[in-house]
Amino acid sequence: MELKTPSLGVGRTALFTAWMRQLESERPDALFGDPLAAVMLSALAEDPVLAEVTEMIKQTHDSAAGFPTYFAVRTRFLDDEILDALGSGIRQVVTLAAGVDGRTVRLGLPPGTRWFEVDLPEMTQFKNALLAHSGLALACERRGVAADLREDWQASLRAAGFDPQQPTVWLVEGLLMYLTRAAGESLVAGLTELSAPGSRLMLEHLKAAMLEEEGRFVRERVEEQGAEWVSARDDLEEWLGGHGWQARVYAGDDPHIGHGRPVAPLPACWLAAAALPNGRL
Ligand SMILES: C[S@@+](CC[C@H](N)C(=O)[O-])C[C@H]1O[C@@H](n2cnc3c(N)ncnc32)[C@H](O)[C@@H]1O
């Protein structure tokens, strides 16, 4: 199959996280299974981009034992929160920076779920082609939306059929650290504007220490892929609270969300699950 791989550095990080999900899927005690990650790895087996990502995975594996467990725990935490939100009756989901996330094929979703996956045009094209090639059945009505999240992505989302009158589950995973603090701020303000009462927000951000010496090793690996961490924050509860969201926030290595997996200290992140009780401010 001819698949044009995303050339942008930050697009490669999506291949990396998909590979992390594949590693988890192979475990006998896997916290989830991601068939799309397997399809991606075999479709790109001969691609030089994948060789670069492989090299990074080897380095992180050899030097920080247990590194992939963070990605497994993060994925499962967000899966559970999404399914809980859908269980409460929400049927509209938006992933901002979806990358090669396989949730639209791998989760058991209630009938009538409509899922928008927003990413840069090149990545959206790659994902659409990969899904078509995979032959995997979608668990929902999926709409890929090509947009830059630093620009007017809301217009693209509305044009794709998003309904701001309905409550939404928002998912922001593996994105905010690549955006400036100001761009992250405007992203959260923008999604809040589109959120009907009862909406939920699941979000990941980097701990501030990751931009200091403590995070240097992982930062360098990210930079080798042509991407860069440019922001981090330790005040998620207050930050999201300022936008009207009531958030529960967990450290990535919090045993309460770890399913018995000891999570390595790198990369150190926060995971938040928030609800919008009274609508937008
Ligand atoms: C680390 S990946 C995360 C992908 C997915 N959420 C996951 O966890 O597997 C980062 C994603 O952010 C996307 N991205 C980065 N900057 C973006 C922007 N300005 N607008 C839209 N997407 C962006 C990249 O294309 C990439 O798919």
The ligand as an ORCA input file, in Angstrom:
! r2SCAN-3c Opt
* xyz 0 1
  C       2.028     13.028     20.211
  S       0.894     13.020     18.884
  C      -0.554     12.543     19.775
  C      -1.555     11.843     18.919
  C      -2.681     11.154     19.679
  N      -3.466     12.093     20.453
  C      -2.112     10.072     20.564
  O      -2.071     10.242     21.777
  O      -1.674      9.066     20.035
  C       0.674     14.739     18.539
  C      -0.360     15.019     17.469
  O      -0.611     16.417     17.483
  C      -0.844     16.824     16.166
  N      -0.639     18.277     16.137
  C       0.453     18.950     16.541
  N       0.302     20.277     16.350
  C      -0.933     20.432     15.817
  C      -1.677     21.561     15.402
  N      -1.162     22.798     15.477
  N      -2.896     21.383     14.899
  C      -3.425     20.127     14.789
  N      -2.772     19.013     15.197
  C      -1.541     19.157     15.691
  C       0.169     16.032     15.367
  O      -0.103     15.995     13.986
  C       0.089     14.682     16.057
  O      -0.859     13.841     15.443
*
